[in-house]
């Protein structure tokens, strides 16, 4: 996925939560725009245990390995 496209998705004014799928089969739920730091080649995704509060860990994902983005219902 192009970094600019992901950046636009994360920073849209009316943020809509989404699930980010990567080529190794993993998926990451993004429920808040501050959860993702988009870089040119990689993006950092903060994850907490219950989806709220401070991040317990950060996943670093190569943008070229993002296969799809789908809305969370």
Secondary structure, 3 states (H helix, E strand, C coil): CCHHHHHHHHHCCCCCCEEEEECCCCEEEECCHHHEEECCCEEEEEECCCCCCCCCEEEEEEHHHEEEEEECC
